[in-house]
Amino acid sequence: MKPPVDPATASAVIPATARREGTSVSAPSTMPVTRAMFDRLMVPCYAPASFVPVRGEGSRVWDQQGRMYIDFASGVAVTALGHCHPAMVRALEEQARTLWHVSNWFTNEPALRLAQRLVDATFADRVFFCNSGAEANEAALKLARRYAHDRHGERKVRVISTLNAFHGRTLFTVTAGGQAKYSSGFGPSPAGITHIPYNDVGALEAAFREEGGDDVCAVILEPMQGEGGMTPGTPAFLQAARRLCTEHRALLILDEIQSGMGRTGALFSYMQKGIVPDILTSAKGLGGGFPIGAMLTTDEIAGVFSVGVHGTTYGGNPLACAVAGAVFDLINTTEVLDGVKARHALFMEGLKAINARRRVFRDLRGEGVWLGCELDEPWRGKAFAVMQAASDAGLLVLMAGPDVVRLAPSLVISLDEILEGLARLETALNRVLVKD
């Protein structure tokens, strides 16, 4: 039997710089919290709002002072069924009493049930689960390169992407995104990525003509650019991508991290575009607020990933998959998907009415409940100011670049909440968009 460890001896081996003597910490559930703690404690990757949300229900959020906000942001298109949906809470509670985690040395029932739902509803035969959209896109790009390597040789490595795209924050995905502000300063970036203007068929064809197109392993596209300004892909552009990939034995990757899971009025946006991808990525709305991502593909393509080639510790976590299964069952219904289209019409009618009373929008675009409101010429660059003014008016909105106010509410937001939120948006616009 080992002798007991002397606490005094144990503490002596801990460097003095690692200890804070006499520090008293409140219990986690009762510790007072202020917004200022973020600036003191957190790595400064974000600049959160001045208020701290503490509770959500449906499309309403309350802060520490009890003030209510209408949520037109959904955590950047994440809380697809609103906050604390009863079906999601029930699924989480039931799974939490059963099994929280197993490693990928095992499988689990919620992951297999969710995978079966996704396969049954899409083009795909195989699913890879992970934790985020960045992970899903990283897996997709690695799979595309491995597939090209194994099937067509070492030269076929080039990826065609678009300017102003957003595919995640890993070094590979941020390089694929084509926005220097996110990729600069991190040392050598992965090579072999060509960026073209979005919706430019001629540029896409020219990119394939380089080296005869024989070195292109994949094209990665968002069906509608989100961070890049809420710009829908034109049918001509998306169909050209499909055609060129087929002709040149390249894979078409559709990034549906934001556009998927009912956001545009179909389960996945590709179902409205007349094309079928080789690889599709999903996250955000897939878990309705619980972290999960997925990469979907075919049997033939998935076959180049063998045991140990790729993985992730938490991918396919039982808690995440149980919640995502409940989300999927609710979204993949005629009632919800048709409801998204009806809500789109109400949003567009309300936004056009605001613009008729006082012209503030140069363009209103988007699909389903994923809308971009581009500010008119006198107000260019003020999307952030509008976002701040909206929170002051009790409304949560987003921005997609400096000129576009982005709306991405719950798919099931009530009609009354839409009307109230639009009224609060108009209040915010009237406060900010004043002539000098």
N, C-alpha and C positions, 0 to 999 in steps of 0.2 A: 504494500500500500504506500502511495506517495505521501510524504509529510504535508500537512497543511501549509499553504502559502502565507507568510507573514505579510499583512497589508503594508506595513512600513517598508519592507523590502521590495514589494511589488511596485509601490509608488516611486521608489528610488530609481527604477529603470526607465521611468517615463521622463523624457526631457522636461526641464523646468519650463521651457518656452511653450510646451504643449498644454500646460495646466494653468487654470485661472483660479487661484485660491480664493475661497470665501464667496464664490459666485452662487447666488441663489436664483433658481429658475422656477417660475410658476408651472403648475400642471399644464400640459399642452391645451387642454380644453378650456382652461380659464385664463390663460395668459392674455393680458391686454394687447391688442394689435392696433397699430396705426399705419397709415400709408407711408409715413416717414421711415418706418422700419425697412421698407423695400430699398430705399436709397442707401441705408446703412448696411444691410445684410446680403443683398442679392448681387450677383454678377450683373453689371449694367448692360445687358443685352436688350432690355426692353425699357420703354418709358410709359408705364401704365397710367391710367386716368387718376385723378386726384381722389376719387372715392373708391371704396372697397366693397364690392358686391358680397353679400353674405347669404342670400337665399334666392331661389328661383322656383317658379311654378308656371308651367306652360310657357307663354311668351312674355312673362313679367319677371323682373328682377328687382330685389330690394337691397339697398346699401346699409351700412352700419347705422345710419341715422333714421332708417325706416322709410326712406324715400323710394317710390316705385318708378321703374323705368320700363317702357315698352321695348322689347328686344327685336330689332331688325337686323341683328348681326349674327346671332346663333353661334357665338364663339368662332367666327370665321367659317360659317357654313358647316358647323359641326353638330349642334344640338337640333337635329333634323325633326325630332318630335317634341321639341321644347324641353323645358327643364323638369326633371323628376317625373317623367311620364309613368303612370301607375304600372304599365306592363313591363317597363324596364326595371323599375324598383322591385317588382315581384320576381323577375328573373334573377336579378342580382342577389336578393335575399335568399332565394331558394338555393342558388349555386353556392353562396357563401357558407351555407350550412352543410355542404356536401364535399366539395373539393376545390381548393384555391389554386393550386399550382402543382404541376408535375414537369419534369424536364422533358426534352424531346427524345430521351431514351424511351419514352412511352408516348402513347397517344391518349386522347380523352374524348368522351362522348359529345360535349358541346361543340368541339372543333369539327368533328366529323359531321355532325348534323348541320352546322353552318356551311361547311364545304359542299355538302350535298345540295343545299338550297341554292348556292351560287352556281354550281354546275348545271342544275336543272333549269335555271332561269336565264342562262347566258350561252354564248358560243363555246365556253371553256369546258375542258375535261379535267383540269388539275388546278389546285389552289395552293398557294404558299402564304401562310399567315405571319404577320410581323406586328409592329407596334405603331407605325406611323406611315404617312405618305412618303416621306423621304426614304424610309427603309423599303417600302414597296417599289419605288422607282429605282433605287439602288439595285434591288434584286432583278428588276426587269432589264436594266442595262447590262448587268453582269450576265444574265441569262442570254441576252441577245448576242453578246460577244462570244460567249462560250459556244452557243449554237453555230454561229458563223465559223468559228475556229474549227469545230469538230466536223462540220458538214462541208465547208467550202475552203478551208485553208487559213493560214496565218495572216494573209494580207487583208482579209475582209474584217476591218475593225472600225471603220469610220461611222460615226453617228451624226445624222442630220437633225438639228433642232432649230428653234426659232428665236429671234431676238425678243426680248422682254417676256420670255417664258419664265415660269417658276415651277421647279420640279423637286425642291427640297433643299436641305442645308448640309448634307454630306458633301465632301469635296467633289465627288463625281457628279452628284445631282445639281449642285450649285454651279458647276462648270457647264453642265448641259443647259442650265437655265438661260444663259446668255445675258445676264445682267451684271456688269462689272462691279456695281456697288456691293453685291453680295459675295463676289468671288475674289476680289483683289486683296492683296496683303497676306495670302495664305501659302505663299511659296509656289513651286511649280504645280500647275493644274494638269489633270489628266489630258493627254493628247488625243487627237483624232476626232474632234468634234467640230462640225461646220454649222454656223448659224446663218439663217436666212430670214428675211422679213416674213412675218406671219401673213397668210392669205395671198402670198405672191407665187402664183403657179409657175411663172417664168423663172423665178429664182430657184424654185425647187427643182425644176427640170435641169437648170444649169448646174446645180449642185450634183445631180446624178451624172451629168456628162463628164465631170472631172474623173479622170482615170477610167472612163467608160462605165462608171458606176459599179465596177467590179469590186471596189473596196468598201462599199457601203454595207454595213451589217444591219442598220436599223434607222428608222425615222421615229422620233418621239414628239408627240403633239398633244396639246390640250384641245379638246373639241371646241372649247371657248376659253380664251385666255382670261384668267381671273386677275392675278396681280398685275398683269400687263395692260389693264385698262378695260376689262369686261368686254372683250371683242369676240363676237361669235365667229367661228370658222365658216367660211363660205362652202357651199356644197362642192363647187369646182375645186377648191384647194384640198379639201379632205378626200375627195374622190381621186384627185390626181396623186395624192400621197399613197392611197391604196394601190392604184394602178402601177405606179413606179416601183413600189416595193415588190409587187408580184413579178414585174418584168425583170427586176435585178436581183431576185432571190434575197431580198432584205426583209426584215420583220417590221411591221407597223405596231408601235407601242402607243396606246392611247392612255394618257394620264387623266383619269376620271376621279382624282382625289376630291375635287370640289364638285364637278359636274354630275357625279354619279349619285346613286341612292335616292332617286326621285327628284333631285334638285331642279331639273329642267322639264319635269312632267313625264319622263320615262324612267324606268328603273336605272338604266344607264343611257347617257346621251347618244352613244353610237347607234342605238336602236332607232333614233330619229334621223340619222344622217345617211342612210343607205350604204353604209360600209361596215365591215367586220374586222376588228383588229386581230393581230396574232397574239398580242399580250395586252392586258388591261390592268391598270392599277386602281385601287380603291382605298379609302381611309375616311377621315373626317366623319361624314354622315353615317358611315357603316356601323360605327359604335354608338352613335347618338350622344357622344360625350365621354364614352369609355374608350381609352386608347386601344386602337386596333387598326391594322392595315392588312391589305391582301393584294397579292399578284395572281392574276388568272391567266391561264394559257392552255394550249392544246397538249394532248398526249405526246405527239411527235416532238414538239419543242421542249417540253418538260423533261424528256428522256435524257437530255445531255447533262442534267444535274444529277449526279450520283450522291450516295450517302457521304456526308462530310464536306461536300463542295461548298455549300452555303448553309447558313442557319442563323438563329437568333434565340437567345435564352427564353424570352417571354412570348415568342410567337405561338399562337394557338392557345394562349392562356385560357383555362376553363371559364374564369369569371368574364373575361372580355368576350369570348365566343358565346356564352349564354346570353349576355346582354345584346350582342349584335344579332343573335338569332331572333330575339324578341323584336328588335328594330326592323329587321328584314321582313318578318311576318306582317307587320303593320304597314310598312311602306309599299311592299309589293302587292298592292290591292288596287282594284279599279277606283274604289272610293277615294283613296289618298292621291293617286296619280292624276285622276280627273280633277280632284280638288286643287291640285297645284296649278293646273291650267286655268281654273276659274279664278284663283287668287292672282295669277299673273294679269288677267284682264282687269281686275279691280285695282291692282297697283298701277297699271299703266293709265287707266282712266283717271285715277287720283293725281298722279304725277303730271299728266297733261293738263289737268285743271289748275294745278299750282302754276304751271308754266304759262297758262293763259292769263292768269291774274297778274303775273309779274314774270317776265321772261328771265329765267335764270339758267335754263338748261339748253345747251347746244344740241344734245342728242340724248335720247332715252333708248336704251338697248338692253338686250339680254333675253333669257329664256326662263320660263317657269318662275320660281321665286328666287331668282339670281339675276339681279338687275344692276345696270350701271347708269348713273345719271351724270353725264358729262357737262361740266359747268360752261356757260357761255363766255364769250371773249372777255368781257370786263372783269370776270371773276376767276380767270385761269389761275391755278396755283393755290386756291383757297379750300381745297377739299378737307385738309386737316382742320382748318378753322371751322368749317361746317360740322365736322365730326365732334369737335369740342363743344360748339354751341348746341348741338343736338343733345349731348349729355346734360348740359345745363337746362334744357327744355324737357328732360325726362325721357330721352330716346337714345338707344344704342344703335349706331350705324358704323359703317366701315369706309375705307377709302381704297381705291385701286389706282395708285399713282396720285400726283398732286392735283389732277384736274377732274377726277371721277369719284363721286360719292357712290359707294357700293351698298346694296341692300341684299341681305341673305337671311331672311327670317325663317322660323320654323315652317315646315311644309304644312302644318296643320294650325297655323295661327288663325285666330278667329277673325271674322269679317269686322267686328267692332274694333278689335285691336289694330287691324290694318288702318281703319279710318282714323282712330285716335292717334296712331303713330304718324300718319301722314300730316295730320294737323300739327303735331309737335315738330315735324320736319319743316313745315312751312314757317312756323315760329322761328326756328333756328336760322333758316335762310334769310328771313327778314331782319334778323339781328346782325348777321355777318355780311351779307351781300348788299352793302350800302355804298353809294358812290361817294368818292372823296369830295 
